[in-house]
Structures are given as structure tokens and as C-alpha cells.
Amino acid sequence: MQNHVSIQEESSAEAPKGFWNDCRDSIFLTIVGGAIDTIGYIALFGFFTAHVTGNLVLAGAAWVKGGAGIWIKLAAIPLFILTVVITKFFIDLHPHKHRILGYLFLGEAIFLTAFMFAGIFFEPFNDPSAMSVAITGGLGLIALAIRNTSSKTLIKHISPSTMMTGNTPQLAIDLSNFIRNRSEEHQRALFKSFSIVMGFVIGAFLGAYLYVKLDFWSVGFFILPILYLSILAFAQKMKISK
């Protein structure tokens, strides 16, 4: 019985994968990452929910030029770190990695839902320094800080899905490799990196469009893919990084 299982697992591991199987998870994650970051930026006076680099830059610019909302962007840093620390403790204490990944995606979906309803409740936002901006932005930031922790631990085989700083040069490198040697391996790498960058771009434009049409209700469309990934993780249909 054990030999049968091992043979089955080996054949499954060797089975060829198509484009969708290779890129499904990263496409969903980058679309959501691009959309939520864009919605937060438009609605919350330039607040980045997906990463802290942009908030640091904007806080520095506001400090030099003057402007409101500096404290919110600076407060994003310890909130992000605290969320990552708590999430990492949660991962370390849980022996079943697929199950914990499912819980993390579920947690991300819950905080994205809270982000959506906070935005609906507090709109319109008129003061960049208001507590309502801090609360709403903080909820979105917690959701994607959980994601960033997952990306650095359980699914680190998937390229970062909340920023394209590293993915864009990787796309250029894969394109260069493919032009030099049009092998199946290089083609596969090019398709994968292209799908990641385009997923984020599509998410950014789609998030902006839906926000203009639906305000914070637009976030609901991007909660659904995260819930779907949570289901896949619980069903052990997502790869876990070693």
C-alpha cells in the first residue's frame, strides 16, 4: 500500500503541467495585490496597503514639503511588522502546513472584508490625518501583511505578489534568455514571469475602474479569489514550499 502511494505521488510529481497549473495561484494573488493596493492609494490619500516602501517614501516627502497624514504612513511600519510577527508565530505553532495556509488565506479574506466595510462606513474621506483613514488603511495593510508572510514562508516558490520591483527585471531576464535560446524551459519561465507582471497590471487597472464605479464595494470582487485559494489550500491542492 505504501509503495503504491509513493509510486502514485512520484507519477503525479512527474506529470507535465500546463500554463494554468503553473500560473493559477500567482495570477490570482497578483490581481488581488494590484487591485487592493490601487484602491487604497486612490481612496486613502496615497496610502499603500500592500507594502511599506511607498508609505515611507510618501511620509518622507510629506515631512519635507509639508502635508497631512504623515503619522498614518509611519504607523503602517510597526503595524506591518507586528502582523508579520504574529502570523509567523501562528505558522510555527501549526504542524499542518496546508491547513495553516488555508487559515492564512481565510484571515486575509476576513481583513479584506473588514477593509471594505470600513471604507463603506467612513466614506467620504476628507482629512488625510483622520482616524478613519488610519483604521481603514490599517485593515487593508494587515490583510496583505498576512499575505506577505505567507509569500516568505509557505509559498515562497511563488514570486512576490504585492509588488513588482523584483518581478519586472525577472521578466526582462526571462525575455532575454528566451530570445537567446528559445527552449521550452525558457518559454515556460517567460510565460510565468509575464503572467505575474500582467496579473498585477490587470489588477491595478481593474481595481481603479471598479472603485470609480462602486467605491469600496469593489473590494468584494477581490475577496472571492482569496477564498478560492483558501479552499484549495485546505484541500491540499496548493504546493507548499520546503
Backbone as CSV, one residue per row, in Angstrom:
resi,resn,N_x,N_y,N_z,CA_x,CA_y,CA_z,C_x,C_y,C_z
1,MET,0.836,-1.207,0.000,0.000,0.000,0.000,0.866,1.249,0.000
2,GLN,1.903,1.236,0.857,2.802,2.366,0.944,3.549,2.575,-0.368
3,ASN,3.975,1.441,-1.002,4.665,1.534,-2.282,3.755,2.113,-3.353
4,HIS,2.469,1.705,-3.297,1.504,2.203,-4.276,1.344,3.716,-4.149
5,VAL,1.263,4.195,-2.890,1.108,5.625,-2.653,2.327,6.382,-3.148
6,SER,3.536,5.849,-2.829,4.750,6.534,-3.251,4.878,6.579,-4.762
7,ILE,4.488,5.468,-5.436,4.528,5.448,-6.894,3.546,6.450,-7.469
8,GLN,2.361,6.534,-6.836,1.341,7.469,-7.302,1.824,8.911,-7.145
9,GLU,2.453,9.206,-5.992,2.958,10.544,-5.753,4.065,10.884,-6.732
10,GLU,4.933,9.896,-7.025,6.037,10.131,-7.939,5.530,10.420,-9.340
11,SER,4.532,9.645,-9.782,3.991,9.864,-11.121,3.274,11.196,-11.204
12,SER,2.609,11.572,-10.084,1.937,12.866,-10.054,2.938,14.001,-10.127
13,ALA,4.075,13.819,-9.440,5.086,14.878,-9.447,5.706,15.032,-10.829
14,GLU,5.787,13.896,-11.578,6.409,13.934,-12.883,5.430,14.330,-13.978
15,ALA,4.148,14.387,-13.649,3.151,14.703,-14.665,3.382,16.116,-15.194
16,PRO,3.311,16.310,-16.518,3.542,17.635,-17.080,2.430,18.599,-16.658
17,LYS,2.808,19.839,-16.415,1.846,20.843,-16.010,1.638,21.830,-17.144
18,GLY,0.393,22.297,-17.273,0.089,23.302,-18.256,0.291,24.697,-17.698
19,PHE,0.048,25.677,-18.563,0.238,27.075,-18.170,-0.624,27.430,-16.958
20,TRP,-1.896,27.031,-16.975,-2.795,27.416,-15.890,-2.366,26.792,-14.571
21,ASN,-1.956,25.533,-14.592,-1.498,24.889,-13.367,-0.242,25.560,-12.818
22,ASP,0.615,26.016,-13.713,1.841,26.687,-13.295,1.576,28.069,-12.714
23,CYS,0.620,28.782,-13.302,0.477,30.218,-13.033,-0.810,30.604,-12.301
24,ARG,-1.702,29.670,-12.082,-3.008,29.992,-11.490,-2.889,30.775,-10.188
25,ASP,-2.120,30.242,-9.243,-2.033,30.861,-7.918,-1.416,32.248,-7.991
26,SER,-0.335,32.380,-8.739,0.331,33.679,-8.823,-0.533,34.711,-9.544
27,ILE,-1.310,34.288,-10.540,-2.187,35.226,-11.241,-3.260,35.758,-10.302
28,PHE,-3.914,34.868,-9.572,-4.932,35.311,-8.612,-4.333,36.262,-7.578
29,LEU,-3.179,35.904,-7.048,-2.571,36.699,-5.988,-2.130,38.067,-6.487
30,THR,-1.548,38.126,-7.682,-1.100,39.421,-8.199,-2.265,40.314,-8.599
31,ILE,-3.324,39.743,-9.138,-4.504,40.553,-9.470,-5.064,41.197,-8.210
32,VAL,-5.202,40.410,-7.153,-5.721,40.943,-5.896,-4.746,41.961,-5.302
33,GLY,-3.451,41.654,-5.319,-2.461,42.576,-4.783,-2.477,43.912,-5.494
34,GLY,-2.518,43.891,-6.821,-2.563,45.131,-7.592,-3.831,45.909,-7.360
35,ALA,-4.957,45.217,-7.271,-6.244,45.892,-7.092,-6.357,46.555,-5.725
36,ILE,-6.020,45.828,-4.667,-6.178,46.374,-3.318,-5.207,47.525,-3.084
37,ASP,-3.994,47.401,-3.595,-3.023,48.493,-3.452,-3.516,49.742,-4.164
38,THR,-4.096,49.576,-5.347,-4.591,50.714,-6.114,-5.804,51.357,-5.452
39,ILE,-6.722,50.534,-4.973,-7.909,51.067,-4.296,-7.507,51.852,-3.056
40,GLY,-6.592,51.302,-2.262,-6.130,52.009,-1.076,-5.441,53.312,-1.424
41,TYR,-4.645,53.306,-2.476,-3.915,54.512,-2.880,-4.883,55.608,-3.322
42,ILE,-5.878,55.234,-4.112,-6.836,56.229,-4.611,-7.710,56.765,-3.477
43,ALA,-8.232,55.873,-2.654,-9.236,56.257,-1.658,-8.639,56.898,-0.417
44,LEU,-7.396,56.530,-0.062,-6.844,56.896,1.245,-5.625,57.807,1.128
45,PHE,-5.680,58.734,0.183,-4.671,59.786,0.072,-3.257,59.231,-0.103
46,GLY,-3.121,58.237,-0.968,-1.805,57.717,-1.272,-1.286,56.674,-0.302
47,PHE,-2.165,56.077,0.478,-1.746,55.033,1.414,-1.589,53.714,0.666
48,PHE,-0.423,53.066,0.834,-0.179,51.765,0.214,-0.529,50.656,1.206
49,THR,-1.456,49.799,0.823,-1.848,48.690,1.694,-0.958,47.469,1.510
50,ALA,-0.310,47.345,0.345,0.392,46.103,0.017,1.841,46.077,0.482
51,HIS,2.455,47.223,0.699,3.856,47.239,1.120,4.156,48.564,1.803
52,VAL,5.238,48.584,2.561,5.547,49.765,3.368,6.507,50.724,2.671
53,THR,7.165,50.288,1.592,8.144,51.147,0.927,7.514,52.449,0.451
54,GLY,6.378,52.330,-0.213,5.696,53.520,-0.720,5.272,54.454,0.398
55,ASN,4.798,53.889,1.510,4.397,54.731,2.639,5.585,55.486,3.227
56,LEU,6.753,54.837,3.280,7.960,55.506,3.765,8.347,56.671,2.852
57,VAL,8.309,56.440,1.552,8.672,57.484,0.592,7.716,58.667,0.701
58,LEU,6.426,58.388,0.753,5.435,59.461,0.834,5.517,60.204,2.159
59,ALA,5.798,59.482,3.246,5.954,60.148,4.544,7.159,61.076,4.528
60,GLY,8.264,60.617,3.921,9.446,61.464,3.815,9.189,62.696,2.972
61,ALA,8.485,62.510,1.867,8.161,63.647,1.004,7.245,64.636,1.714
62,ALA,6.253,64.106,2.448,5.335,64.982,3.178,6.047,65.730,4.300
63,TRP,7.033,65.085,4.927,7.775,65.735,6.010,8.592,66.911,5.475
64,VAL,9.172,66.754,4.274,9.992,67.818,3.686,9.108,68.927,3.117
65,LYS,8.083,68.540,2.382,7.241,69.516,1.692,6.078,70.003,2.549
66,GLY,5.819,69.275,3.619,4.643,69.595,4.420,3.428,68.853,3.901
67,GLY,2.511,68.586,4.773,1.313,67.863,4.363,0.783,67.006,5.487
68,ALA,-0.459,66.616,5.364,-1.126,65.846,6.413,-0.961,64.351,6.162
69,GLY,-1.210,63.582,7.192,-1.246,62.131,7.070,0.087,61.439,7.246
70,ILE,1.125,62.177,7.680,2.438,61.541,7.846,2.374,60.437,8.896
71,TRP,1.683,60.689,10.000,1.675,59.727,11.104,1.048,58.401,10.692
72,ILE,0.065,58.466,9.792,-0.595,57.228,9.351,0.379,56.375,8.541
73,LYS,1.121,56.999,7.659,2.065,56.255,6.825,3.219,55.707,7.664
74,LEU,3.648,56.457,8.673,4.711,55.964,9.549,4.197,54.847,10.465
75,ALA,2.962,54.975,10.926,2.383,53.951,11.796,2.178,52.635,11.064
76,ALA,2.141,52.701,9.732,1.967,51.480,8.940,3.139,50.520,9.134
77,ILE,4.314,51.055,9.427,5.513,50.221,9.531,5.438,49.289,10.745
78,PRO,5.242,49.822,11.983,5.135,48.885,13.112,3.922,47.968,13.023
79,LEU,2.825,48.456,12.437,1.645,47.600,12.282,1.958,46.441,11.343
80,PHE,2.658,46.719,10.268,3.053,45.677,9.318,3.962,44.649,10.000
81,ILE,4.958,45.134,10.732,5.907,44.242,11.409,5.198,43.384,12.453
82,LEU,4.321,44.007,13.236,3.590,43.264,14.263,2.729,42.167,13.641
83,THR,2.073,42.484,12.543,1.245,41.483,11.863,2.081,40.318,11.373
84,VAL,3.236,40.619,10.811,4.125,39.563,10.317,4.617,38.684,11.469
85,VAL,4.987,39.304,12.590,5.467,38.544,13.750,4.388,37.586,14.255
86,ILE,3.171,38.083,14.420,2.067,37.258,14.908,1.766,36.127,13.920
87,THR,1.747,36.469,12.627,1.466,35.458,11.600,2.537,34.375,11.592
88,LYS,3.803,34.772,11.736,4.902,33.804,11.746,4.813,32.884,12.970
89,PHE,4.458,33.420,14.131,4.239,32.581,15.306,3.148,31.553,15.032
90,PHE,2.079,32.007,14.395,0.947,31.141,14.068,1.393,30.011,13.148
91,ILE,2.224,30.336,12.158,2.738,29.320,11.228,3.614,28.309,11.962
92,ASP,4.500,28.805,12.819,5.446,27.924,13.514,4.755,26.970,14.483
93,LEU,3.632,27.399,15.049,2.941,26.575,16.039,2.044,25.522,15.412
94,HIS,1.803,25.639,14.110,0.855,24.740,13.448,1.606,23.722,12.608
95,PRO,1.452,22.410,12.880,2.222,21.391,12.151,1.706,21.114,10.740
96,HIS,0.442,21.378,10.483,-0.159,21.046,9.185,-0.098,22.270,8.275
97,LYS,0.859,22.277,7.348,1.146,23.473,6.566,0.037,23.836,5.584
98,HIS,-0.594,22.835,4.967,-1.696,23.159,4.062,-2.857,23.792,4.821
99,ARG,-3.123,23.255,5.996,-4.226,23.797,6.784,-3.925,25.224,7.241
100,ILE,-2.699,25.467,7.678,-2.355,26.808,8.135,-2.400,27.799,6.970
101,LEU,-1.992,27.340,5.769,-2.088,28.223,4.606,-3.539,28.561,4.306
102,GLY,-4.420,27.562,4.438,-5.841,27.824,4.259,-6.352,28.847,5.255
103,TYR,-5.917,28.739,6.517,-6.317,29.707,7.536,-5.780,31.101,7.236
104,LEU,-4.557,31.173,6.715,-3.969,32.482,6.411,-4.719,33.165,5.266
105,PHE,-5.062,32.398,4.243,-5.871,32.985,3.167,-7.244,33.411,3.699
106,LEU,-7.804,32.598,4.576,-9.083,32.952,5.178,-8.946,34.232,6.010
107,GLY,-7.846,34.343,6.775,-7.596,35.556,7.542,-7.446,36.768,6.647
108,GLU,-6.747,36.595,5.519,-6.619,37.698,4.567,-7.984,38.133,4.043
109,ALA,-8.828,37.154,3.711,-10.170,37.466,3.213,-10.999,38.199,4.270
110,ILE,-10.869,37.793,5.530,-11.621,38.447,6.615,-11.194,39.898,6.769
111,PHE,-9.887,40.146,6.751,-9.413,41.523,6.900,-9.718,42.360,5.655
112,LEU,-9.723,41.756,4.484,-10.147,42.487,3.290,-11.624,42.853,3.372
113,THR,-12.428,41.958,3.936,-13.851,42.260,4.144,-14.015,43.410,5.127
114,ALA,-13.221,43.387,6.205,-13.257,44.488,7.176,-12.793,45.789,6.533
115,PHE,-11.779,45.716,5.687,-11.300,46.874,4.933,-12.418,47.453,4.073
116,MET,-13.146,46.583,3.396,-14.244,47.018,2.538,-15.339,47.712,3.338
117,PHE,-15.789,47.084,4.427,-16.886,47.664,5.194,-16.466,48.925,5.947
118,ALA,-15.206,48.989,6.371,-14.716,50.220,6.997,-14.746,51.358,5.988
119,GLY,-14.316,51.089,4.772,-14.343,52.121,3.732,-15.754,52.573,3.416
120,ILE,-16.682,51.617,3.352,-18.085,51.961,3.086,-18.649,52.807,4.225
121,PHE,-18.309,52.448,5.456,-18.839,53.142,6.625,-18.277,54.560,6.752
122,PHE,-16.981,54.716,6.530,-16.329,56.004,6.776,-16.373,56.965,5.596
123,GLU,-16.623,56.483,4.400,-16.640,57.394,3.248,-17.710,58.471,3.424
124,PRO,-17.433,59.689,2.900,-16.240,60.110,2.151,-15.080,60.479,3.073
125,PHE,-13.872,60.232,2.608,-12.672,60.601,3.358,-12.243,62.005,2.936
126,ASN,-12.194,62.906,3.910,-11.869,64.297,3.612,-10.571,64.780,4.239
127,ASP,-10.106,64.085,5.290,-8.925,64.515,6.024,-7.872,63.409,5.992
128,PRO,-6.704,63.644,5.371,-5.669,62.613,5.280,-5.149,62.155,6.631
129,SER,-5.353,62.965,7.695,-4.855,62.613,9.027,-5.933,62.008,9.919
130,ALA,-7.112,61.786,9.375,-8.231,61.318,10.187,-8.033,59.875,10.647
131,MET,-8.572,59.567,11.827,-8.507,58.208,12.354,-9.228,57.230,11.440
132,SER,-10.262,57.681,10.748,-10.993,56.797,9.832,-10.095,56.303,8.710
133,VAL,-9.182,57.163,8.236,-8.220,56.755,7.209,-7.254,55.715,7.773
134,ALA,-6.798,55.957,9.005,-5.859,55.029,9.653,-6.496,53.662,9.863
135,ILE,-7.734,53.633,10.329,-8.416,52.362,10.594,-8.627,51.583,9.301
136,THR,-9.156,52.267,8.292,-9.442,51.601,7.023,-8.158,51.105,6.362
137,GLY,-7.170,51.988,6.276,-5.898,51.590,5.678,-5.223,50.483,6.464
138,GLY,-5.305,50.553,7.790,-4.687,49.537,8.634,-5.272,48.159,8.417
139,LEU,-6.567,48.087,8.210,-7.215,46.791,7.973,-6.746,46.179,6.649
140,GLY,-6.637,47.024,5.619,-6.129,46.530,4.342,-4.678,46.119,4.443
141,LEU,-3.899,46.878,5.199,-2.484,46.567,5.368,-2.291,45.241,6.114
142,ILE,-3.088,44.994,7.146,-2.996,43.728,7.880,-3.275,42.546,6.948
143,ALA,-4.297,42.697,6.094,-4.646,41.622,5.160,-3.455,41.255,4.281
144,LEU,-2.791,42.266,3.748,-1.699,41.982,2.822,-0.379,41.735,3.535
145,ALA,-0.263,42.124,4.810,0.898,41.710,5.606,0.839,40.213,5.879
146,ILE,-0.373,39.692,6.105,-0.546,38.239,6.235,-0.108,37.551,4.954
147,ARG,-0.521,38.117,3.821,-0.115,37.563,2.517,1.398,37.575,2.359
148,ASN,2.024,38.702,2.697,3.472,38.804,2.547,4.201,37.772,3.404
149,THR,3.663,37.484,4.588,4.270,36.464,5.450,4.144,35.086,4.811
150,SER,2.984,34.796,4.248,2.799,33.525,3.532,3.789,33.405,2.385
151,SER,3.989,34.518,1.663,4.878,34.503,0.499,6.332,34.263,0.881
152,LYS,6.710,34.635,2.102,8.085,34.444,2.554,8.300,33.102,3.255
153,THR,7.230,32.355,3.485,7.350,31.115,4.257,6.713,29.931,3.527
154,LEU,5.414,29.891,3.468,4.706,28.711,2.967,4.658,28.628,1.449
155,ILE,4.622,29.765,0.765,4.525,29.758,-0.704,5.635,30.620,-1.309
156,LYS,6.847,30.459,-0.774,7.958,31.275,-1.270,8.410,30.868,-2.666
157,HIS,7.886,29.745,-3.192,8.163,29.374,-4.574,7.394,30.254,-5.552
158,ILE,6.378,30.974,-5.051,5.619,31.910,-5.876,6.269,33.284,-5.754
159,SER,6.492,33.936,-6.867,7.100,35.260,-6.838,6.245,36.220,-6.034
160,PRO,6.861,37.251,-5.422,6.096,38.228,-4.631,4.914,38.781,-5.418
161,SER,3.761,38.813,-4.768,2.525,39.170,-5.473,1.974,40.533,-5.087
162,THR,2.687,41.272,-4.229,2.188,42.584,-3.806,3.044,43.734,-4.309
163,MET,4.145,43.435,-4.986,4.986,44.472,-5.589,5.725,43.863,-6.771
164,MET,6.033,44.698,-7.743,6.631,44.211,-8.987,8.085,44.615,-9.150
165,THR,8.714,45.121,-8.095,10.101,45.586,-8.183,11.043,44.481,-8.620
166,GLY,10.871,43.283,-8.066,11.724,42.168,-8.456,11.199,41.406,-9.656
167,ASN,9.882,41.406,-9.840,9.282,40.618,-10.918,9.516,41.228,-12.297
168,THR,9.578,42.566,-12.366,9.771,43.214,-13.666,11.149,42.928,-14.259
169,PRO,12.247,43.079,-13.486,13.542,42.679,-14.062,13.626,41.182,-14.365
170,GLN,12.910,40.360,-13.577,12.895,38.928,-13.869,12.233,38.663,-15.215
171,LEU,11.171,39.418,-15.515,10.521,39.301,-16.820,11.503,39.660,-17.932
172,ALA,12.265,40.734,-17.734,13.242,41.151,-18.744,14.339,40.098,-18.911
173,ILE,14.775,39.499,-17.797,15.800,38.452,-17.855,15.266,37.231,-18.597
174,ASP,14.036,36.827,-18.273,13.439,35.667,-18.947,13.239,35.934,-20.434
175,LEU,12.886,37.176,-20.784,12.744,37.538,-22.195,14.088,37.456,-22.916
176,SER,15.130,37.950,-22.254,16.471,37.880,-22.835,16.911,36.428,-23.034
177,ASN,16.644,35.590,-22.031,17.007,34.176,-22.134,16.268,33.491,-23.280
178,PHE,14.990,33.837,-23.443,14.182,33.209,-24.490,14.634,33.659,-25.877
179,ILE,14.987,34.946,-26.012,15.476,35.429,-27.308,16.778,34.726,-27.685
180,ARG,17.628,34.506,-26.687,18.922,33.862,-26.932,18.767,32.369,-27.199
181,ASN,17.844,31.727,-26.476,17.659,30.279,-26.618,16.179,29.968,-26.433
182,ARG,15.504,29.710,-27.530,14.050,29.512,-27.498,13.690,28.082,-27.106
183,SER,14.152,27.676,-25.952,13.850,26.337,-25.449,12.507,26.350,-24.725
184,GLU,11.973,25.155,-24.509,10.698,25.029,-23.802,10.820,25.546,-22.367
185,GLU,11.968,25.302,-21.748,12.187,25.763,-20.380,12.171,27.287,-20.294
186,HIS,12.847,27.948,-21.219,12.876,29.407,-21.219,11.504,29.985,-21.575
187,GLN,10.794,29.322,-22.471,9.447,29.772,-22.817,8.512,29.693,-21.614
188,ARG,8.644,28.611,-20.873,7.804,28.420,-19.692,8.100,29.481,-18.632
189,ALA,9.388,29.767,-18.432,9.774,30.802,-17.470,9.272,32.177,-17.911
190,LEU,9.341,32.450,-19.210,8.875,33.734,-19.734,7.375,33.892,-19.546
191,PHE,6.605,32.857,-19.858,5.160,32.906,-19.666,4.811,33.144,-18.197
192,LYS,5.557,32.493,-17.306,5.267,32.617,-15.885,5.528,34.028,-15.382
193,SER,6.695,34.589,-15.706,7.007,35.936,-15.235,6.112,36.977,-15.897
194,PHE,5.765,36.753,-17.171,4.862,37.676,-17.867,3.482,37.672,-17.222
195,SER,3.000,36.477,-16.854,1.671,36.381,-16.240,1.633,37.086,-14.884
196,ILE,2.744,37.046,-14.146,2.799,37.692,-12.835,2.711,39.204,-12.979
197,VAL,3.521,39.766,-13.874,3.518,41.215,-14.074,2.181,41.671,-14.642
198,MET,1.675,40.945,-15.641,0.399,41.336,-16.249,-0.752,41.166,-15.279
199,GLY,-0.677,40.155,-14.400,-1.720,39.989,-13.394,-1.809,41.200,-12.488
200,PHE,-0.659,41.713,-12.064,-0.641,42.899,-11.201,-1.167,44.124,-11.954
201,VAL,-0.756,44.278,-13.211,-1.220,45.410,-14.022,-2.734,45.345,-14.209
202,ILE,-3.224,44.161,-14.558,-4.673,43.990,-14.731,-5.402,44.297,-13.432
203,GLY,-4.864,43.792,-12.311,-5.486,44.065,-11.019,-5.516,45.546,-10.699
204,ALA,-4.428,46.258,-10.997,-4.368,47.693,-10.716,-5.423,48.453,-11.522
205,PHE,-5.503,48.170,-12.825,-6.475,48.868,-13.665,-7.904,48.455,-13.323
206,LEU,-8.105,47.175,-13.059,-9.442,46.693,-12.711,-9.880,47.264,-11.371
207,GLY,-8.970,47.309,-10.398,-9.297,47.887,-9.100,-9.669,49.348,-9.215
208,ALA,-8.910,50.116,-10.011,-9.206,51.537,-10.205,-10.565,51.732,-10.874
209,TYR,-10.824,50.936,-11.898,-12.097,51.068,-12.624,-13.287,50.744,-11.724
210,LEU,-13.190,49.617,-11.014,-14.310,49.211,-10.162,-14.500,50.166,-8.991
211,TYR,-13.400,50.728,-8.470,-13.548,51.684,-7.372,-14.286,52.936,-7.837
212,VAL,-13.962,53.416,-9.030,-14.655,54.593,-9.567,-16.146,54.312,-9.723
213,LYS,-16.488,53.089,-10.100,-17.887,52.725,-10.329,-18.618,52.350,-9.044
214,LEU,-17.923,51.675,-8.117,-18.610,51.055,-6.985,-18.076,51.473,-5.623
215,ASP,-17.127,52.385,-5.579,-16.478,52.774,-4.325,-15.897,51.526,-3.640
216,PHE,-16.012,51.435,-2.326,-15.372,50.337,-1.598,-16.073,48.993,-1.797
217,TRP,-17.264,48.979,-2.356,-17.893,47.700,-2.690,-17.034,46.921,-3.690
218,SER,-16.186,47.631,-4.423,-15.326,46.983,-5.419,-14.383,45.958,-4.794
219,VAL,-14.047,46.142,-3.513,-13.129,45.209,-2.844,-13.713,43.802,-2.819
220,GLY,-15.033,43.703,-2.768,-15.685,42.395,-2.691,-15.315,41.462,-3.831
221,PHE,-15.080,42.020,-5.021,-14.713,41.185,-6.166,-13.369,40.499,-5.959
222,PHE,-12.515,41.103,-5.157,-11.167,40.579,-4.986,-11.018,39.729,-3.724
223,ILE,-12.070,39.658,-2.946,-12.089,38.735,-1.815,-12.337,37.307,-2.305
224,LEU,-13.126,37.180,-3.356,-13.515,35.858,-3.859,-12.323,34.995,-4.283
225,PRO,-11.334,35.532,-5.033,-10.179,34.682,-5.384,-9.395,34.198,-4.168
226,ILE,-9.332,35.019,-3.105,-8.606,34.616,-1.904,-9.351,33.488,-1.189
227,LEU,-10.666,33.562,-1.154,-11.456,32.481,-0.573,-11.279,31.193,-1.385
228,TYR,-11.206,31.331,-2.694,-10.985,30.164,-3.552,-9.628,29.522,-3.258
229,LEU,-8.594,30.344,-3.101,-7.269,29.817,-2.773,-7.257,29.178,-1.389
230,SER,-8.042,29.713,-0.478,-8.160,29.108,0.850,-8.742,27.698,0.754
231,ILE,-9.765,27.551,-0.072,-10.377,26.235,-0.278,-9.363,25.262,-0.882
232,LEU,-8.605,25.732,-1.861,-7.587,24.886,-2.485,-6.528,24.456,-1.467
233,ALA,-6.142,25.380,-0.592,-5.128,25.055,0.410,-5.646,24.017,1.394
234,PHE,-6.868,24.192,1.879,-7.449,23.207,2.792,-7.557,21.833,2.135
235,ALA,-7.821,21.824,0.814,-7.949,20.565,0.073,-6.588,20.011,-0.359
236,GLN,-5.502,20.676,0.064,-4.127,20.263,-0.258,-3.877,20.258,-1.770
237,LYS,-4.466,21.237,-2.455,-4.276,21.357,-3.894,-3.387,22.551,-4.241
238,MET,-2.662,23.038,-3.252,-1.647,24.068,-3.472,-0.299,23.544,-3.011
239,LYS,0.728,23.889,-3.752,2.073,23.457,-3.401,2.578,24.261,-2.210
240,ILE,3.240,23.589,-1.266,3.838,24.233,-0.106,5.356,24.233,-0.293
241,SER,5.977,25.363,-0.050,7.434,25.452,-0.194,8.131,24.693,0.939
242,LYS,9.255,24.115,0.645,10.026,23.386,1.658,10.894,24.343,2.450
